[in-house]
């Protein structure tokens, strides 16, 4: 299922102005829902995806509308997103990053850390049936949550090539909820109600 954002939205510009006028709002996201500036976004539950021109939001969901995977696509570049529960006091990206690195190395991939615009990140080259593929893992710790992004395409080796995908990450909003969750548990993602209802109707007609 694909959601397309093909036109610039004046409301998004207004959202940026709101962020500048609100002292408590960070300069860039991902934002916690409690501090996010107003802007048009696709509400997927725990993640709200900003409307960025020419970026497609591709999701895989089960028949109940529970999303298994979220991938943003712009041209030949892609950004896979995940959001996870974290402790109230400490971030978990350092530990998660090391575990990803070790797993990649164990699988025969090359992986090394680098300093990126979001802090420490992981760059890897993995073997696939189509040949070697470059990946770039970024992580952002928030209040009781962590967002993990995996860039593919030219954006995996050249962050400047990410363009609109970086804008999506910078405008992302996380709605953690108040309920207790085990650390590192994926936060729930769901299709918007009207989309889920349409999907259910389509499946009944088949």
trRosetta pair geometry for C-beta under 8 A, 3 or more apart (Angstrom, degrees):
i j d omega theta_ij theta_ji phi_ij phi_ji
1 58 7.1 148 79 -153 48 56
1 59 5.4 -27 69 62 101 84
1 60 7.7 156 23 -90 86 31
1 61 6.7 -14 18 15 134 108
1 191 7.5 9 91 -111 162 126
1 195 7.3 103 178 179 148 125
1 199 7.3 -46 -83 -90 144 124
2 56 5.2 -18 -164 -173 107 116
2 57 7.0 141 -160 74 52 50
2 58 5.2 -18 -101 -97 76 77
3 42 5.7 101 125 -112 162 156
3 49 8.0 125 80 80 137 140
3 56 6.9 149 74 -163 46 61
3 57 4.2 -13 58 58 103 104
3 58 7.9 -162 23 -69 67 34
3 59 7.6 27 -3 -1 103 105
4 56 5.2 -25 -101 -106 69 82
4 57 7.8 -155 -70 22 25 72
5 9 8.0 -64 -167 -23 106 117
5 51 4.5 179 -135 -159 135 73
5 52 5.6 90 99 59 143 41
5 53 6.0 -116 128 -98 89 24
5 54 7.2 -54 90 15 73 21
5 55 5.4 -3 54 59 111 78
5 56 7.5 -173 20 -86 72 34
5 57 7.4 56 -14 -13 104 99
6 53 6.3 27 172 -150 21 72
6 54 6.2 63 -128 -74 51 51
7 53 5.9 -47 160 -110 6 101
8 12 7.1 -111 -173 44 69 128
8 13 8.0 43 166 -37 105 106
8 53 4.9 -35 -65 -49 62 132
9 12 4.5 93 76 -9 94 102
9 13 7.6 -166 101 -3 57 79
9 40 5.4 -53 129 31 163 138
9 51 5.3 37 2 102 143 131
9 53 8.0 179 -11 -58 74 86
10 13 5.5 -48 -161 32 47 114
10 14 6.5 50 143 -20 70 101
11 14 5.2 -49 -152 35 41 116
11 15 6.5 49 147 -26 66 98
11 38 7.9 -79 174 133 96 94
11 39 6.5 141 131 -145 86 53
11 40 5.1 81 91 -26 128 105
12 15 5.3 -47 -154 28 37 116
12 16 6.9 40 148 -20 64 97
12 39 5.1 55 -123 -154 60 108
12 40 6.1 -69 -65 32 82 92
12 50 6.9 92 -125 -177 116 109
12 51 6.1 -129 -67 73 124 93
12 52 7.8 125 -132 -89 161 54
12 171 7.7 -17 -151 -130 107 154
13 16 5.7 -49 -155 30 37 112
13 17 6.8 36 148 -16 65 102
14 17 5.6 -52 -152 35 38 112
14 18 6.4 43 148 -24 67 101
14 38 7.2 -33 114 93 98 101
14 39 7.5 167 76 -99 74 70
15 18 5.4 -49 -150 31 35 115
15 19 6.7 39 151 -23 65 99
15 37 4.7 125 -177 123 79 109
15 38 5.1 -134 -110 92 87 53
15 39 2.9 12 -87 -74 169 94
15 40 7.6 -131 -34 5 138 56
15 171 7.8 67 116 -140 140 115
16 19 5.7 -49 -154 29 35 113
16 20 6.8 31 150 -16 64 103
16 37 7.0 114 -87 108 20 158
16 39 7.5 61 -37 -86 59 127
17 20 5.7 -56 -153 36 36 109
17 21 6.2 25 153 -13 69 111
18 21 5.8 -64 -145 42 31 105
18 22 6.0 18 160 -13 69 114
18 25 7.5 67 126 2 77 168
18 37 4.2 146 91 -157 107 108
18 38 5.4 43 37 35 172 87
18 39 7.8 -155 41 -50 126 82
19 22 6.1 -64 -140 41 27 102
19 25 4.6 -126 -145 120 69 141
19 26 7.8 -35 -165 77 112 44
19 27 7.3 106 150 -139 120 30
19 37 3.8 -80 -63 -46 84 147
22 25 4.2 61 91 -2 112 115
22 37 6.5 178 28 -94 134 92
24 35 6.0 -121 130 -133 96 105
25 31 7.4 -13 -154 -125 89 130
25 35 5.4 162 -110 170 63 89
25 36 7.4 83 -131 -138 109 12
25 37 5.4 61 -152 -54 158 91
26 29 7.0 127 79 -81 120 42
26 31 6.5 -170 41 -103 110 86
26 35 6.7 71 -3 130 85 131
28 170 4.4 -54 -166 -154 106 100
29 36 7.1 27 -92 -117 123 92
29 169 7.1 -164 95 142 93 49
29 170 5.2 116 49 173 79 37
29 171 5.5 112 27 -112 134 9
29 172 5.0 -175 129 53 135 63
29 173 6.6 -79 -133 -72 148 53
30 140 5.4 141 28 93 109 147
30 142 6.4 -82 98 -57 107 134
30 147 4.9 89 6 -2 163 156
30 169 6.6 -68 -53 179 88 64
30 170 7.6 -126 -55 -135 45 17
30 172 4.0 -35 -110 82 94 106
30 173 6.9 173 -165 -86 80 20
30 174 5.7 56 159 -21 122 105
31 35 5.6 -137 -168 86 103 83
31 36 3.8 130 112 -92 142 83
31 37 7.4 -161 -74 10 169 65
31 171 7.9 -23 1 -166 109 33
31 172 7.1 173 22 92 68 53
31 173 5.0 -24 69 -108 96 72
31 174 7.1 -174 88 20 44 74
32 35 5.3 55 64 26 88 97
32 36 7.0 -145 85 -39 37 88
32 142 5.4 160 -66 177 94 127
32 143 5.3 5 -83 35 149 110
32 145 7.5 145 -104 35 90 123
32 173 7.6 40 155 -158 9 71
32 174 5.9 -44 -112 67 49 93
32 176 7.0 -27 -141 -8 95 111
33 36 5.7 -38 -134 1 34 121
33 48 7.5 97 -99 5 96 129
33 173 5.6 83 -91 172 66 107
33 174 6.5 -111 -32 89 82 44
33 175 4.2 49 -47 -96 144 74
33 176 7.4 -149 10 10 109 70
34 143 8.0 -29 33 55 126 146
36 39 7.8 -100 160 24 101 96
36 48 7.7 71 -175 65 172 134
36 173 4.4 13 -98 -113 157 119
39 50 5.8 -1 117 -129 129 103
39 51 7.5 -153 152 31 94 88
39 171 6.3 -80 89 -162 155 119
40 50 7.3 93 86 -156 59 62
40 51 4.4 -11 101 9 107 131
41 48 4.1 54 138 162 141 101
41 49 5.8 152 -166 71 86 36
41 50 5.2 -48 -102 -94 89 44
41 51 6.6 -138 -93 -20 34 78
41 171 7.4 -165 -94 143 109 106
41 173 6.2 -13 -138 20 173 121
42 48 6.8 167 75 -161 43 58
42 49 4.4 -14 53 58 100 99
42 51 7.1 114 -28 -69 85 77
42 57 5.9 -144 52 34 161 170
42 192 7.1 -98 -169 -43 79 123
43 48 5.2 -15 -105 -112 59 93
43 192 5.9 93 70 -94 85 95
44 47 4.8 -9 68 72 112 86
44 48 6.8 180 25 -89 73 38
44 49 6.5 44 -6 -11 118 102
44 59 7.2 -178 -123 -95 134 147
44 67 6.2 -6 -172 -6 116 158
44 70 6.7 76 160 -94 172 139
44 189 4.9 3 149 -159 106 93
44 190 6.5 165 -177 60 58 42
44 191 7.2 -19 -130 -101 76 26
44 192 7.4 -68 -89 -47 50 71
45 67 7.6 -167 22 19 126 119
45 175 7.0 -133 152 65 43 118
45 187 7.6 -177 122 136 105 93
45 188 5.5 -83 152 111 147 80
45 189 5.0 177 53 -131 123 36
45 190 4.4 93 -48 25 131 83
46 83 5.3 -166 129 85 121 139
46 145 8.0 176 -177 -130 112 142
46 174 6.4 -1 167 -156 76 71
46 175 5.5 -138 -135 65 39 76
46 176 6.9 54 -144 -98 96 30
46 177 7.2 -63 -101 -13 90 104
46 187 3.6 148 -142 128 165 119
46 188 5.7 133 -25 66 118 50
46 189 5.7 -80 36 -76 98 68
47 70 6.7 -107 74 5 155 174
47 81 6.5 114 -137 132 162 136
47 83 5.5 172 -64 -11 104 141
47 172 6.6 -35 -156 -164 93 104
47 173 7.3 132 -162 77 45 57
47 174 6.4 -20 -99 -105 59 61
47 175 7.7 -136 -49 23 17 82
47 187 7.7 131 -35 88 81 118
47 189 6.0 -4 22 -109 104 109
48 172 7.1 143 73 -164 60 54
48 173 4.0 -12 55 62 111 107
48 174 7.8 -144 19 -63 81 20
48 175 6.7 70 -23 -18 105 106
49 57 5.4 108 118 -104 165 142
49 70 7.5 -160 -66 -175 133 134
49 72 7.2 174 -149 -82 130 118
49 168 6.5 -5 -162 -161 86 105
49 172 6.7 -16 -110 -114 49 78
50 167 7.2 -106 86 139 135 82
50 168 5.8 -167 53 -131 96 56
50 171 3.3 3 -27 114 155 132
50 172 6.7 -103 -10 -69 96 41
50 173 7.8 106 -54 -9 84 91
52 55 4.4 31 82 15 102 134
52 164 4.8 149 150 -172 128 103
52 167 5.0 135 -122 101 139 118
52 168 5.1 -101 1 -70 146 84
52 171 7.1 159 -58 37 109 142
53 164 6.9 -112 69 -121 64 141
54 74 6.0 75 122 -135 92 94
54 75 7.9 24 153 -37 117 80
54 164 6.2 172 75 -16 95 173
55 72 5.5 -2 -179 -173 112 105
55 73 7.0 149 -161 71 61 42
55 74 4.9 -37 -103 -73 75 102
55 164 5.0 -154 -58 135 113 126
55 165 6.8 149 -119 -81 125 59
55 167 8.0 -151 -36 72 147 106
55 168 5.8 -177 177 -61 168 130
56 72 7.1 155 79 -157 49 52
56 73 4.6 -18 60 59 101 98
56 74 7.5 170 18 -72 72 50
57 70 7.0 -22 -168 -162 91 92
57 71 7.9 148 -160 80 45 44
57 72 5.8 -22 -102 -102 62 74
58 70 7.6 144 81 -159 53 43
58 71 4.7 -22 67 68 103 93
58 72 7.5 174 21 -89 77 22
58 73 6.0 35 -7 -8 118 117
59 67 5.1 -56 -169 -133 120 115
59 69 6.7 165 -152 86 52 58
59 70 5.4 -11 -102 -103 85 67
59 71 7.7 175 -79 25 39 67
59 189 7.9 -147 -143 141 126 126
59 191 6.9 163 103 -89 151 88
60 67 6.9 108 74 -159 48 67
60 68 4.7 -50 98 60 100 102
60 69 4.4 26 34 44 109 99
61 65 5.6 -6 170 -151 135 31
61 66 6.2 154 -157 74 84 33
61 67 4.8 -45 -93 -95 90 55
61 68 6.5 172 -101 4 31 80
61 190 7.8 79 -132 -149 127 45
61 191 5.3 -7 -94 -42 169 114
61 196 7.7 -107 147 -104 155 86
61 199 7.2 -8 85 -170 129 173
62 65 7.3 -48 71 19 66 18
62 66 5.0 -1 37 56 106 90
62 68 6.6 90 -35 -38 86 110
63 199 7.7 -169 -145 134 49 111
63 200 7.3 90 -179 -103 78 75
63 203 6.2 90 -135 -117 103 175
64 196 7.9 -2 154 -158 38 120
65 190 5.4 44 132 -162 99 89
65 191 4.3 -105 -160 33 95 106
65 195 7.6 129 -134 97 111 85
65 196 3.4 9 -105 -125 141 121
65 199 6.6 144 -88 61 85 137
65 200 7.6 -44 -49 -47 105 102
66 188 7.1 -69 -139 -158 97 92
66 189 7.2 99 -170 79 59 63
66 190 6.0 -42 -106 -101 47 76
67 70 6.2 34 161 -57 136 92
67 189 3.8 -63 58 111 119 109
67 190 6.2 -158 -7 -91 94 18
67 191 6.4 135 -59 -48 98 67
69 80 7.0 -40 -169 -148 97 106
70 80 7.0 129 85 -158 57 58
70 81 4.7 -38 90 58 113 100
70 82 7.7 164 42 -72 99 47
70 189 6.5 -114 -39 -173 122 162
71 78 5.5 -6 -177 -172 108 113
71 79 7.0 154 -159 78 58 42
71 80 4.9 -26 -102 -97 82 71
71 81 7.5 -180 -90 11 32 76
72 78 6.8 154 81 -159 51 58
72 79 4.5 -10 57 59 102 97
72 80 8.0 -166 21 -74 68 25
72 81 6.9 52 -10 -21 101 113
72 165 5.7 147 106 -125 123 89
72 168 5.3 168 -157 113 169 171
73 77 7.3 157 -153 89 51 52
73 78 5.0 -16 -101 -104 73 84
73 79 8.0 -162 -69 24 35 66
74 77 5.3 -13 68 67 82 100
74 78 7.8 169 26 -84 59 39
74 163 6.5 -132 120 79 151 109
74 164 4.9 157 -107 65 160 114
74 165 5.4 -140 16 -47 127 92
75 153 7.6 131 99 -173 88 159
76 153 4.7 151 126 -139 78 128
76 154 6.6 66 92 -3 112 97
77 151 7.0 -20 -168 -165 101 91
77 152 6.8 157 -157 84 53 58
77 153 3.7 -140 -102 72 55 146
77 154 6.1 -70 -78 45 104 78
77 155 4.3 73 -142 -7 128 120
77 161 6.4 171 -76 133 141 97
77 162 6.2 180 175 -122 154 51
77 163 7.6 135 46 37 155 97
77 165 5.8 -113 124 -20 124 144
78 151 7.3 150 84 -156 52 45
78 152 4.5 -5 58 55 97 106
78 153 5.9 120 11 -12 70 115
78 155 7.9 -167 42 44 36 127
78 165 7.7 142 -172 -107 12 145
79 149 5.5 -14 -170 -166 101 109
79 150 7.0 151 -156 72 50 45
79 151 5.5 -16 -100 -98 78 65
79 152 7.6 -165 -72 20 34 74
79 155 7.3 -51 -67 103 91 153
79 162 7.3 66 -66 -151 121 109
79 165 4.4 147 -23 -166 133 123
79 168 6.8 164 65 74 148 132
79 169 6.8 -112 178 -55 156 108
80 149 6.9 150 75 -157 51 53
80 150 4.4 -9 53 54 103 102
80 152 7.4 49 -12 -11 98 111
81 147 6.9 -29 -158 -166 93 98
81 148 7.4 142 -158 81 44 56
81 149 5.7 -15 -101 -103 66 77
81 172 7.5 179 -136 -119 143 146
82 147 7.3 151 82 -158 49 51
82 148 4.6 -11 63 59 100 101
82 149 7.9 -172 26 -74 69 37
82 186 6.4 -74 -168 -121 99 103
83 145 6.0 0 -177 -176 97 118
83 146 7.2 168 -153 84 54 44
83 147 5.2 -20 -102 -102 81 69
83 148 7.6 -171 -79 20 33 71
83 174 5.7 172 -146 -123 142 111
83 186 7.0 90 75 -157 54 67
83 187 4.7 -42 106 37 101 117
83 189 7.6 120 39 -61 108 109
84 92 7.4 -84 100 71 124 139
84 96 8.0 141 55 -92 156 153
84 145 6.7 147 77 -158 43 67
84 146 5.0 -18 61 59 95 92
84 148 7.0 29 -2 -7 113 109
84 184 5.2 -9 177 -147 132 39
84 185 6.5 149 -156 71 79 31
84 186 5.7 -53 -99 -97 74 43
84 187 6.4 -165 -105 -15 18 84
85 144 6.7 -26 -157 165 70 79
85 145 6.4 -52 -116 -104 33 64
85 176 7.4 108 -111 -154 72 100
85 181 3.9 -147 -88 97 163 121
85 182 6.5 116 74 81 139 40
85 183 5.9 -129 106 -121 93 30
85 184 6.6 -50 64 14 76 15
85 185 4.8 11 22 52 120 84
85 186 8.0 -51 -4 6 81 2
85 187 6.1 127 -51 -66 75 87
86 90 7.7 -122 168 92 103 56
86 91 6.4 -7 -177 -137 147 44
86 92 4.9 -148 -126 -1 105 115
86 141 6.5 -177 175 -144 174 88
86 142 7.5 135 39 60 136 61
86 144 5.6 175 68 -168 76 29
86 145 5.4 172 16 -95 103 7
86 146 4.8 98 -53 -24 131 96
86 183 6.2 50 -131 -140 33 85
86 184 7.6 65 -88 -60 59 49
87 90 5.2 23 71 47 125 75
87 92 7.2 120 11 -52 87 104
87 144 7.1 -94 122 -116 16 63
87 183 5.8 -9 -49 -99 78 122
88 143 7.6 12 -144 -170 60 73
88 144 5.5 -4 -95 -80 57 97
91 94 6.9 93 102 0 100 91
91 141 3.0 -27 -128 -125 121 162
91 146 6.6 110 -160 -90 82 111
92 95 5.4 -57 -168 46 68 109
92 96 5.4 66 136 -24 89 108
92 141 6.7 146 28 -106 56 110
92 146 5.3 -97 55 -39 99 152
92 183 6.6 154 -80 -178 148 110
92 184 6.5 -146 159 -73 162 87
93 96 5.6 -59 -137 44 33 109
93 97 5.7 39 162 -28 69 107
93 119 7.6 87 107 91 149 132
93 120 7.6 151 129 70 115 99
93 139 3.4 161 -134 118 118 136
93 140 7.2 78 -70 -24 147 7
93 141 5.2 -117 -11 -49 112 98
93 146 5.7 176 -62 -147 84 130
93 148 7.7 165 -116 -88 91 86
94 97 6.0 -53 -146 32 23 112
94 98 6.8 19 157 -14 58 106
94 120 7.3 59 -103 62 73 142
95 98 6.0 -59 -153 36 31 108
95 99 6.5 29 152 -17 66 108
96 99 5.7 -58 -151 37 33 112
96 100 6.3 34 153 -20 67 104
96 139 6.3 142 77 -106 124 158
96 146 7.0 153 2 131 154 158
96 148 7.0 -106 136 -86 147 130
96 184 7.3 162 -88 -113 113 111
97 100 5.8 -54 -149 35 31 110
97 101 6.3 33 152 -21 64 106
97 113 7.3 68 157 -104 127 107
97 120 6.4 70 -178 118 175 113
97 121 7.7 -139 -128 -141 130 26
97 122 5.5 173 -158 -39 94 122
97 137 6.9 161 -123 112 82 126
97 139 6.1 -123 -62 7 102 141
98 101 5.5 -51 -146 35 33 114
98 102 6.3 31 156 -18 65 105
99 102 5.9 -54 -146 37 31 109
99 103 6.3 32 155 -20 64 108
100 103 5.7 -58 -148 37 30 112
100 104 6.3 30 155 -20 65 107
100 111 7.7 -163 124 -161 81 155
100 122 6.0 161 96 61 123 169
100 137 5.9 -176 127 -173 160 177
101 104 5.9 -58 -151 35 29 110
101 105 6.4 25 155 -16 65 108
101 111 4.8 -176 -140 121 74 137
101 113 7.2 -31 -90 -56 144 88
101 122 5.7 -138 -73 -132 93 135
101 124 7.8 -166 -116 -76 61 119
102 105 5.7 -55 -146 38 32 110
102 106 6.2 35 154 -22 66 107
103 106 5.7 -54 -147 35 30 113
103 107 6.5 21 155 -12 63 109
104 107 5.8 -65 -152 41 30 106
104 109 4.1 -69 177 68 89 123
104 110 7.8 -41 141 74 114 14
104 111 4.3 89 92 -41 139 141
104 122 7.9 160 6 161 151 131
104 124 5.0 -83 -163 -133 157 146
104 126 6.8 -97 -145 -85 101 102
105 108 7.7 74 -178 -52 32 11
105 109 6.6 -90 -78 65 30 70
105 110 7.8 47 -101 -118 71 26
105 111 5.8 -101 -54 31 82 113
107 126 7.4 7 106 -135 126 100
108 127 6.7 -18 100 9 113 125
109 124 5.3 36 148 -177 128 112
109 125 6.2 -178 -165 83 89 50
109 126 4.4 -27 -109 -100 132 68
109 127 6.8 -148 -89 -1 81 76
110 124 6.4 165 89 -151 53 63
110 125 5.0 11 53 45 100 97
111 122 5.9 3 -172 -177 106 105
111 123 7.1 165 -149 85 57 42
111 124 4.0 -12 -100 -99 86 99
111 125 7.9 -157 -69 24 54 56
112 122 7.5 163 84 -151 26 63
112 123 6.0 -21 64 62 74 88
112 124 7.8 155 17 -82 53 57
113 120 5.7 -16 -166 -165 116 102
113 121 7.1 145 -154 78 65 37
113 122 5.9 -41 -100 -98 60 64
113 123 7.8 133 -124 17 13 77
114 120 7.6 145 77 -152 34 56
114 121 5.6 -28 68 67 82 87
114 122 7.6 146 21 -105 78 17
114 123 5.4 24 2 -6 124 118
115 119 7.2 -62 -149 -174 71 31
115 120 6.3 -43 -104 -94 59 52
115 121 7.5 116 -137 20 13 83
116 119 6.8 -5 63 59 74 25
116 120 7.4 77 23 -166 82 9
116 121 4.1 15 4 0 129 131
116 136 7.8 109 -79 178 153 120
116 138 6.2 -87 80 -106 150 109
116 159 6.2 149 -146 -77 108 149
117 159 6.5 155 -4 169 112 155
117 166 7.9 34 65 -145 148 127
118 121 6.6 80 63 -63 97 111
118 138 4.9 77 54 -170 142 119
118 139 7.2 169 126 64 128 35
118 140 5.5 -81 -167 -76 127 94
118 169 8.0 -72 -67 146 138 137
119 139 7.8 -63 73 72 111 74
119 140 7.8 133 26 -100 116 62
121 136 6.2 23 155 -179 130 89
121 137 6.0 171 -170 85 81 57
121 138 4.7 -29 -114 -96 117 69
121 139 7.4 165 -108 13 68 72
122 136 7.3 161 85 -157 51 46
122 137 4.1 -3 58 54 101 111
123 134 7.2 -10 -172 -168 90 96
123 135 7.3 167 -153 88 47 54
123 136 5.2 -11 -105 -107 77 78
123 137 7.6 -155 -70 22 33 73
123 156 7.1 126 -140 168 89 79
123 157 7.2 89 -154 -104 128 59
124 134 7.3 156 87 -154 47 52
124 135 4.9 -12 63 61 94 98
124 136 7.8 176 23 -81 68 35
124 137 7.2 31 2 -9 111 106
125 132 5.3 5 179 -173 106 112
125 133 7.1 159 -156 77 59 35
125 134 5.4 -29 -99 -96 76 65
125 135 7.6 171 -87 19 27 75
126 132 7.2 150 77 -152 33 61
126 133 5.4 -26 64 63 84 89
126 135 6.2 20 0 -2 112 120
127 131 7.8 -80 -147 177 62 24
127 132 6.1 -40 -99 -96 55 61
127 133 7.8 139 -117 18 9 82
128 131 6.5 -8 65 56 83 31
128 132 7.4 129 22 -118 80 12
128 133 4.9 28 0 -8 127 124
130 133 7.2 59 75 -58 101 111
133 152 6.9 -10 175 -143 111 104
133 156 8.0 69 162 38 71 175
134 152 7.4 146 86 -140 65 56
134 156 3.9 153 119 111 99 135
134 157 5.2 -13 156 -46 161 100
135 150 5.7 -19 -166 -170 108 100
135 151 7.0 144 -163 73 52 57
135 152 6.1 -21 -107 -90 70 76
135 156 5.4 -78 -117 -139 13 130
136 150 7.1 150 74 -158 46 49
136 151 4.2 -11 58 53 103 108
136 155 6.9 -117 34 128 132 72
136 156 4.3 176 -12 -147 97 59
136 157 7.2 -168 -51 -56 121 33
136 159 7.5 -155 156 -80 167 81
137 148 6.8 -17 -165 -169 93 97
137 149 7.4 154 -154 84 45 51
137 150 5.5 -14 -99 -103 69 76
137 151 8.0 -148 -64 20 26 74
138 148 7.4 159 84 -156 50 49
138 149 4.7 -8 59 60 97 100
138 150 7.9 -173 22 -77 68 32
138 151 7.2 45 -4 -15 107 104
138 169 7.7 31 86 -155 141 156
139 146 6.0 -1 -171 -179 102 110
139 147 7.0 163 -153 85 52 53
139 148 5.2 -14 -102 -104 84 72
139 149 7.6 -172 -76 23 38 69
140 146 6.9 163 81 -157 46 62
140 147 4.7 -2 55 55 98 100
140 149 7.9 29 -1 -2 100 105
140 169 7.9 143 -13 177 142 106
141 145 7.9 157 -160 92 47 47
141 146 5.2 -25 -105 -104 59 89
142 145 4.7 -9 66 68 106 89
142 146 6.8 178 22 -86 75 35
142 147 6.9 48 -10 -9 115 94
142 174 5.8 150 58 49 162 146
142 176 7.7 -157 102 -55 119 126
143 176 7.2 -117 96 -9 80 155
144 176 5.2 95 95 -173 107 161
145 174 5.0 -172 101 156 159 149
145 176 4.7 -138 -46 -93 124 114
145 187 6.6 -8 -127 -38 116 142
147 169 7.8 154 133 -151 141 90
147 172 6.5 109 -128 111 161 149
147 174 6.4 -133 -60 -67 110 130
149 169 5.8 -20 -70 -108 162 128
151 155 4.3 -110 -176 115 125 105
151 156 4.8 180 109 -83 93 61
151 159 7.9 155 15 -109 176 64
151 162 6.1 -65 -127 -100 137 116
151 165 7.0 119 -116 125 99 148
152 155 7.1 37 68 61 24 97
152 156 5.5 12 -125 -52 27 122
153 156 6.2 140 59 -8 38 96
153 161 7.4 -137 119 125 98 127
154 157 6.6 -73 -165 47 47 90
154 158 5.5 -25 162 43 86 110
154 161 4.0 -89 116 149 108 163
155 158 6.7 -81 -114 71 28 65
155 159 6.7 50 -162 -123 71 33
155 161 4.7 -138 -78 91 60 94
155 162 3.8 89 -136 -82 122 75
155 163 7.8 -106 -90 16 117 72
155 165 6.2 -3 -120 55 168 144
157 161 8.0 25 67 25 67 135
158 161 4.3 70 92 -6 105 113
159 162 5.7 -30 -167 -2 52 117
159 166 7.3 76 178 -78 86 133
160 163 7.8 41 160 -55 48 68
162 165 4.5 -95 -179 65 88 107
162 166 4.4 94 109 -37 119 97
163 166 6.5 165 85 21 11 100
163 167 7.3 -25 147 -6 50 104
164 167 5.0 -49 -151 34 45 119
164 168 6.5 53 149 -24 69 96
165 168 5.5 -44 -154 29 38 115
165 169 6.7 36 149 -16 64 101
166 169 5.6 -52 -149 37 37 111
166 170 6.1 36 152 -18 68 108
167 170 5.6 -55 -143 40 31 112
167 171 6.2 13 160 -5 65 113
168 171 6.2 -71 -145 47 25 98
168 172 6.5 52 151 -56 63 91
169 172 5.6 -26 -151 -12 34 120
174 187 7.5 92 -161 54 99 165
176 187 6.6 -99 -130 -114 53 147
177 181 8.0 79 78 -28 113 125
177 187 7.4 163 16 -150 111 112
181 185 4.9 -126 167 58 107 131
181 187 7.3 68 140 -96 177 73
182 185 4.5 95 67 -34 85 120
186 189 7.8 -58 157 -6 109 99
190 196 6.9 -14 170 -63 95 140
191 195 4.5 -116 167 91 113 114
191 196 4.2 146 82 -62 116 88
191 199 6.7 44 94 1 171 142
192 195 4.6 80 63 11 85 109
192 196 6.9 -163 86 -9 39 88
193 196 5.7 -58 -145 37 30 110
193 197 6.2 29 158 -19 66 107
194 197 5.7 -52 -146 36 31 112
194 198 6.5 32 154 -18 63 106
195 198 5.7 -55 -150 37 32 110
195 199 6.3 34 151 -21 65 106
196 199 5.6 -53 -147 36 32 114
196 200 6.4 32 153 -19 65 104
197 200 5.7 -53 -148 36 31 111
197 201 6.4 32 152 -19 64 105
198 201 5.6 -53 -148 36 33 112
198 202 6.3 34 153 -21 65 105
199 202 5.7 -54 -149 35 30 112
199 203 6.5 29 154 -19 64 106
200 203 5.8 -55 -149 35 31 110
200 204 6.6 32 153 -20 64 105
201 204 5.8 -56 -153 33 33 111
201 205 6.7 30 152 -20 65 106
202 205 5.8 -58 -153 32 34 111
202 206 6.9 40 151 -31 65 99
203 206 5.8 -44 -155 17 38 115
